[in-house]
Amino acid sequence: MPNTKSAERRMRNSARKRLQNRSVKSRLKTLERAYAEALKGGKKDVSTDAFRKLSSAFDKAAKSGVVHKSKASRRKSRLAVKLVATK
């Protein structure tokens, strides 16, 4: 348990931020699964649209600090390679 008022406040803030970060990461995983399914289906336009949504979500997550900007860039790059390979 926190001993000071500021530690108590930080505990509340970190709990709130943890829930928000978990929500964003869950959304990223969901979008990534949808992208993988679109690639497996072989439809070029659907997979391109899914990639665009996923790329945007990674950028937003990196901007807010949920994931590191290098990790977001690396994931987007690898997903783009998979998209180009299917065409």
Helices and strands as residue ranges (DSSP letters): H 5-41, H 44-64, H 69-86
